[in-house]
Amino acid sequence: MSQWLAEIFEKQSSSATTDAALRENTVPALAIEYHDRRFVCDFEYLSEVIETDVIIPYPENRGAHVGIINMRGEVVPVYCLHCLLSGEVPPTGKPIHSERMIVFRVPDGAFAICADKVQKRLISPEAFGQSSEIEIEGKIHKILSHEFFSNIREMIA
């Protein structure tokens, strides 16, 4: 996990409520915001969060695959998470601007998504299995479930 992410989590946990009962009934989750779209997932597949990175865009349409990054010598594909889930096609050949890249590790390798805002949240574990969305601070977040990460290979092919 990157030092930046560790510092953010430390600040958030020190300012968060200390109610032991609340903490016992929650699990840490990653809330992701990108271009006014919101997602949330648990930490199982999280590899790291990179502050900024150069995204090499594809000149032609490749589905939700918008480009690649070089992460310490490893070529990591970058996907538009909204496009993966909605079937929409991202713009092609344009520079992609992102404050942060979130890198996930799945059995078949790694992939990255862009993010404007990343926060740690405490969520009820039942919330992940009850629906496809959850409300966090009055905003609806789409849940990235274990099924999403299990099926990512088929989704990104």
C-alpha positions, -999 to 999 in steps of 0.1 A, spaced: 0 0 0 14 34 -8 26 58 19 0 83 8 -28 59 13 -15 48 47 -13 84 59 -48 92 47 -61 61 65 -43 70 97 -57 106 96 -92 93 90 -90 66 117 -77 90 143 -105 114 136 -132 87 133 -155 77 161 -140 55 188 -173 37 196 -161 1 200 -195 -14 192 -197 5 159 -162 -7 149 -169 -43 157 -199 -43 133 -181 -28 103 -153 -36 79 -130 -12 61 -140 -3 26 -125 18 -1 -148 46 -14 -138 57 -49 -151 88 -68 -143 96 -104 -161 122 -125 -191 122 -102 -195 84 -102 -190 66 -70 -180 30 -62 -171 11 -30 -152 -22 -25 -135 -40 3 -97 -43 6 -92 -78 -6 -80 -70 -41 -65 -36 -34 -28 -35 -44 -20 2 -41 -30 37 -48 -6 58 -70 -7 96 -66 -4 104 -103 9 84 -133 13 88 -170 -15 70 -188 -6 60 -223 -40 61 -241 -50 38 -269 -55 56 -303 -85 34 -311 -115 21 -293 -108 -9 -271 -140 -11 -250 -135 0 -215 -97 -3 -218 -85 33 -220 -47 28 -218 -18 14 -199 6 25 -172 41 13 -163 43 3 -127 79 -5 -118 84 -23 -151 51 -40 -152 26 -30 -179 -8 -25 -162 -40 -19 -182 -61 10 -172 -99 7 -174 -128 31 -171 -147 15 -143 -180 31 -152 -176 19 -188 -168 -17 -176 -200 -18 -156 -223 1 -179 -211 -10 -213 -205 26 -224 -175 34 -245 -149 60 -232 -135 87 -255 -105 75 -276 -71 89 -282 -75 117 -257 -51 123 -228 -66 109 -196 -62 130 -165 -65 114 -131 -53 125 -97 -49 89 -85 -47 54 -100 -60 25 -79 -43 -8 -88 -61 -40 -80 -46 -75 -81 -67 -104 -93 -56 -140 -100 -49 -132 -137 -27 -101 -130 -33 -65 -122 -55 -37 -136 -59 0 -127 -87 24 -126 -87 62 -124 -99 81 -93 -104 117 -83 -111 109 -46 -103 78 -25 -114 74 11 -115 47 37 -150 40 51 -163 16 77 -192 -4 63 -215 -31 76 -203 -64 61 -239 -73 53 -242 -43 30 -218 -59 5 -241 -89 1 -275 -72 3 -276 -50 -28 -256 -36 -56 -256 -1 -41 -250 15 -8 -255 51 5 -225 67 21 -228 103 34 -260 108 14 -244 97 -19 -251 64 -37 -221 42 -44 -221 11 -66 -207 -19 -48 -178 -37 -65 -185 -72 -51 -163 -103 -50 -183 -115 -80 -171 -84 -99 -134 -92 -92 -139 -129 -99 -154 -120 -133 -130 -92 -142 -111 -114 -166 -143 -119 -187 -153 -83 -183 -120 -69 -196 -114 -93 -224 
